[in-house]
Amino acid sequence: MSGTDTPERTFAALAPSAGRAFAGTWWGHAWLKALEDTALDGQQLKKGRRYARQGAVGAVSVRPGRITAVVQDPDSSRYRGDVLLQQLSDQEWDRFLGMAVESAGHIAALLDREMPPHLVEDAAAAGLDLLPGPGDLEPECSCDAWDHCPHTAALCYQVARLLDEDPFVLLLMRGRGERELLDELQRRSAGQAAGQESPGAHGEGREPGGVRADEAFAAVGSLPPLPAPPPLPDAPGRPPSLDTETGPAPGLDPGALEFLAADAARRAADLLAEALAPDHEHSPLEAELTPEQDAVRLAASATDVRISERLAAGSGRTRAELDLAVLAWRCGGAAALSVLEERWTPGPEELARAHAQLDRAWERGAGPRFDAAGDLWTVVGKGAQLRCGRDGRWWPYREERGHWAPAGPGDPDPAAALATVTDGE
């Protein structure tokens, strides 16, 4: 590809794309609709699609008013195909630039290589047609066809792929290159900002409008209250489906991306609910999770076994170890997970407090007998265990198939925690 500061760009021949849609964006589809609404012979378009899929289109040259490429027939004959598109006049470009500079969103979208509908709609309101319509794509080919032939159709199908990646390709066809447009938009934005800040904008000799900081602070008591916060949504937003005709890039898992997007929406909804809660200012800040802890949190909401397997491998666990960690997470989040995976020795005060609570829960001599080892207190003959967390809570565990598994939430009272796995005995 040539530099974007020149009035012409050349794109290397694209690889064959069997089974892949030529356009994924709405503006790419609009380009193809203009082609298909223009051509009179659908068979020629069908051949052009086949040529494009087979990689028969050579390097594509894009310049104001014209796109060009050499297209090879199945018999190895080569033809130069051109497609012409009317350029915008200087007056029309002036209206487009004036419209674009009024909206920071328009400029941001173009910089993100996007052409949102509202940009095209605003341009149309200013009397500008950015996207081609029926009859706007005029073909010229060395095969001497008078209408769209397989060569010009193949060229248009390939250009749809280029437009998907970069809408500045369309703007170059309409007459202006990317560098020229961005420089002009920057110049106009700077001029607009300078005009707003100039003394003349506020009257000769007057300072720009505003309120002094000390005056604003003194007026706090007289200001009206803030409006009520917006109501919580009924449910988190649903992420868009990534199951499209266009195949994913190598190494990209659409299912995993959809899962992460849905998780982000759930977390955002939880954070919003917490922020709008009446006692939000008194809520303790949650500690940041390690990648290994966050993998368990994600696995706790995963329903796809492939995602669970990837999370297990990524966090350095076997699938069985991840399932056990998920069970702990569901009992009490990061605190319960640390009880499962970390060993420590409680101090004398924690142990004395636990013995006193257990003594109060049973008559003398009627309580359970424990085999205590650090933070692990195993009930003799019951298949039950208590684990002391660093937060002072006791967590119940149950023996299952020779392994200890989390059995419920933690409790500051070891007797109450133990009742979870001994049915209150």
Helices and strands as residue ranges (DSSP letters): E 9-11, H 26-38, H 42-53, E 60-63, E 66-72, E 78-84, H 90-101, H 104-111, H 117-125, E 138-141, H 150-165, H 168-173, H 178-197, G 199-201, H 213-218, G 220-222, H 254-276, G 280-282, H 291-299, H 305-314, H 319-341, H 348-361, E 370-373, E 376-379, E 384-388, E 394-400, E 403-406, H 414-422
